[in-house]
Amino acid sequence: MSDRPRYNLTELLACVAAGFIEDGRSAFVGTGFPVVVGMLAQRTHAPGLLIIFEAGGIGPRVPALPISVGDSRTYYKASAASSLHEVMSASQCGYVDYGFLGGAAMDSYGNINTTVIGDWAHPKARLPGSGGANDVGSFVWRAIYVLRQQSKRTFVNKLDFITTPGYLTGPGARERAGLPADTGPYRAITQLGVYGFDDATKRLKLLALHPGVTVDQVREASEFEIIIPEEIGVTAEPTDEQLRILHEIDPRGMVIGK
């Protein structure tokens, strides 16, 4: 009998993230993990999901995992083969419901740093920067963060640089900065659990733990205080059907692993 776990962390996070996507909505997806999440949702509970790629593919039925947002497969049976300008304009016009983002660090209001660690002029590390992350975080209705390594180095009191706005300094701050009302971070998913943002304070709030994780582990892996409600859920483990579809999407394990 094999001692190998039935699923790995990436498979769990992909299933959890896909579960937040509603049918009949639109989602801005980037290379790698977000594509897998969008494809999984479209092949399970959200067949009417409109997937949007940064390079211009709108509404494809992606046949196999593309290696980039400009891969020809991102246009397969698409509603439109447009451009970067077109899809960013669609986001600014309010036509994109979901967007997936990662980051090197996040604060309690969901602001993200993917630019620099340390002082700007003399940094400890230079990071990839924004790409389209600022646009996605600014204009989609619901931004979903996937931050795989929650720790005191990634959940920080103060960011060295804000690449992508979350709720900035709290309630009303996005609107005062000129961003659309009712937009912003929706969920954050880490190796420990799932978080939302408190309606009153806009601060990070624990919603559910992954199987086997404790509240103490969540508290210990953050510089800032996370809101812990009385009732906390437990995320569902991937089903056999979800795992089968994930390996159909990514047979070589480029994203989800072998």
Buried (B, 14 or more C-beta within 10 A) or exposed (E): EEEEEEBBBBBBBBBBBBBBBBEEBBBBBBBBBBBBBBBBBBBBEBEEBBBBBBBBBBBBEBEBBBEBBBBEBBBBEBEBBBEBEEBBEBBEEEBBBBBBBBBBBBBBBBBBBBBBBEEEEEBEEEBEEBBBBBBBBBBBBBBBBBBEEBBEEBBBEEBBBBBBBBBBBEBEBBBEEEBBEEBBBBBBBBBBBBBBBBEEBBBBBBBBBBEEBEBEBBEEBBBBEBBEEEEBEEBBBBEEEBBEBBBEBBEEEEBBEE
